[in-house]
Amino acid sequence: MLGDLGAVTTVHDWRYEWDAADNLLVVDDESDGEQWPAHVKPRRQRVAHDALYRVVGIEHDYRQDDGTYAATGQAYQDWRDEQAHQR
């Protein structure tokens, strides 16, 4: 797997978007997606807020070679569910 990363020249190139109230809306890694293997493409995170400006969710998707974004298709797993099974 480490050999797959030999073509990467820029580890990250983050761009941030903020709203008028200084809430973070987007963190987008604009590094070259073609350099990365399919399982570790550059990521975009979109942050959702409620009416009191609290973070209520973050969506992650990954830039494809053609510049579009897509989810990985992996099911979301909540660490709290795993902890409940350990008890």
N, C-alpha and C positions, 0 to 999 in steps of 0.2 A: 504494500500500500504506500509506503513512504516513497518508493520509486516513482509513483504516479505524480508526485508533487514537484518533480525536478524541473518542469517547464514554468512553474510559477515565478514571476519576477516581481509582482506587487502583492504583498500579503493582504492588504486591505486599503481601500480608498473611500472612506466614509463620507457621506453627504447627509446633512441633517435638515429637517424641515420643522419649523415651529409655527404655531398659530399666533394670533394677536395678543393672547394672554400668556405667551411664553411657555405653552405646553408643547412638549415634544410630540410630533405627529409621525415622523418617518425617520428611520435610520436606514440608509441604502448604501450597500457596499458596491461601489462602481468599478471595482477592479475587473480586469479582463476575464470574463467567464469562460472563454475558450481555453484558457490555460489550466483550468481546474477540472479534475475528474468529475463524473456525473454525481457522485455521492457527496461532494463537498463544494458545490457551486456557491458563488457569492450570494449573500442573503440580503433580503429587504424585510424590515420589520415595520409594521404599521400599528400605531398605538391608538387605542380608543379610550375616550374619557367620558365620564358622566357629567351631569350638570354642575357638580361641585368641583370639577377639574381633577377628579381622582382617576387613576388608571383603572380601567375595567377589563381590558383585554389587549393582547398583542397578537397580531397575525404574522406568521413567518412564511415567506415564499422565496424561491430561489431563481436567480436569473439563468436563463437557458442560453445556448450559443446564438440563437437568433435575436436576443435582446428582450424576449418576453419573459414573464414570470410564471412559475408553476410551483405548486406544493410538491413535496417529495412523495406523497402517497403513503407515507408511514402513519399509522394510527397514533393519535395523541395518547400519551400515558401520563397520568397524574401520580407523582411520587407519593402522595398521601394514600392513594389506593394500595400501593405496594406496601407501605408501612402498616396499614390495617391488616394485611394478610400475614405479616410477620409476627403479629401479637398473638 
